[in-house]
Amino acid sequence: MKTPIATSISAALIVAAGQADALPPIWESDLGSQLFELQDSSESERVAVKLPTPFAFAGETYDRVFVYVGGKVTLGSDDELACCPEPSDLLDAEPPVIGPFWTDLSTEDGGAIFALVENDRLVVTWSDVRSDSNEDQGYAFQAQLLSDGTIVFGFDRSLPLGDDALNAELVVGVTDAETPGSEWSFSTQTPFSTSSPTVFQSFEENETGFPLGDRNVVFTPNGSGGFDVTAERSAPPEPCSPADLAEPFGELDIADVTAFLEIFGEGC
């Protein structure tokens, strides 16, 4: 019998209720330990992480993973396909790949990568990492690997593409590196089910907009060799106006109102 996702991950996940609106519904606030001590780590840098409970994926179990600066995790061993992925690379990467945001990233200009290792899950957080083409733009995203094979991606709302934000293609997805799969839109086609462990969405280098900001994408093993894939996003912030912002200050004279509108004229 398939375990409902809400039951499977209930106590293990931190729900982002009450946190910043930019976070998805499922987000672990305890980042754990920093993996990369140096600030000049490129996308090919990786660190091995030992798992106390093996992670089940595509009929195999893995007690060790490799976390890459470039937005991916490989299972069992490392590989050399670190930079600038294309969808075809999903089947060329020797070990299986869990890729929440696989692209050309670096911590040279800021950001850090963390891992929280618990008995039944691994949480990897890429916090404010940068792309090689835009050292001022930070990216925050998370991958949670549960011992039962469930995978949860989480994305901060501010993950822009286009306008030279990234200088390489971006792949979001998972693969056993052997079984062909299909490309899906996680933002418009979920929920869906697959019989293949290769499930992904790709984005071109100059594509504008990242539709998965403030969303979770959850991959739940379905017993057919693939996943039931769902996506959920945080509720958008409620709109507000200058009048809403001014209300706590009480009655304002015309000079105060003029000054206030100059500062808060665009609202919240």
Rosetta blueprint (number, residue, H / E / L):
1 M L
2 K L
3 T L
4 P L
5 I H
6 A H
7 T H
8 S H
9 I L
10 S L
11 A L
12 A L
13 L L
14 I L
15 V E
16 A L
17 A L
18 G L
19 Q L
20 A L
21 D L
22 A L
23 L L
24 P L
25 P L
26 I E
27 W L
28 E L
29 S L
30 D L
31 L L
32 G L
33 S E
34 Q E
35 L L
36 F L
37 E L
38 L L
39 Q L
40 D L
41 S L
42 S L
43 E L
44 S L
45 E L
46 R E
47 V E
48 A E
49 V E
50 K E
51 L E
52 P E
53 T E
54 P E
55 F E
56 A E
57 F E
58 A L
59 G L
60 E E
61 T E
62 Y E
63 D E
64 R E
65 V E
66 F E
67 V E
68 Y E
69 V L
70 G L
71 G L
72 K L
73 V E
74 T E
75 L E
76 G L
77 S L
78 D L
79 D L
80 E L
81 L L
82 A L
83 C L
84 C L
85 P L
86 E L
87 P H
88 S H
89 D H
90 L H
91 L H
92 D L
93 A L
94 E L
95 P L
96 P L
97 V E
98 I E
99 G E
100 P E
101 F E
102 W E
103 T L
104 D L
105 L E
106 S E
107 T L
108 E L
109 D L
110 G L
111 G L
112 A E
113 I E
114 F E
115 A E
116 L E
117 V E
118 E E
119 N L
120 D L
121 R E
122 L E
123 V E
124 V E
125 T E
126 W E
127 S E
128 D E
129 V E
130 R E
131 S E
132 D L
133 S L
134 N E
135 E E
136 D E
137 Q E
138 G E
139 Y E
140 A E
141 F E
142 Q E
143 A E
144 Q E
145 L E
146 L E
147 S L
148 D L
149 G L
150 T L
151 I E
152 V E
153 F E
154 G E
155 F E
156 D L
157 R L
158 S L
159 L L
160 P L
161 L L
162 G L
163 D L
164 D L
165 A L
166 L L
167 N L
168 A L
169 E L
170 L E
171 V E
172 V E
173 G E
174 V E
175 T E
176 D L
177 A L
178 E L
179 T L
180 P L
181 G L
182 S E
183 E E
184 W L
185 S L
186 F L
187 S L
188 T L
189 Q L
190 T L
191 P L
192 F E
193 S E
194 T L
195 S L
196 S L
197 P L
198 T L
199 V E
200 F E
201 Q E
202 S E
203 F E
204 E L
205 E L
206 N L
207 E L
208 T L
209 G L
210 F L
211 P L
212 L L
213 G L
214 D L
215 R E
216 N E
217 V E
218 V E
219 F E
220 T E
221 P E
222 N L
223 G L
224 S L
225 G L
226 G L
227 F E
228 D E
229 V E
230 T E
231 A E
232 E E
233 R E
234 S L
235 A L
236 P L
237 P L
238 E L
239 P L
240 C L
241 S L
242 P H
243 A H
244 D H
245 L H
246 A H
247 E H
248 P H
249 F H
250 G L
251 E L
252 L L
253 D L
254 I H
255 A H
256 D H
257 V H
258 T H
259 A H
260 F H
261 L H
262 E H
263 I H
264 F H
265 G L
266 E L
267 G L
268 C L
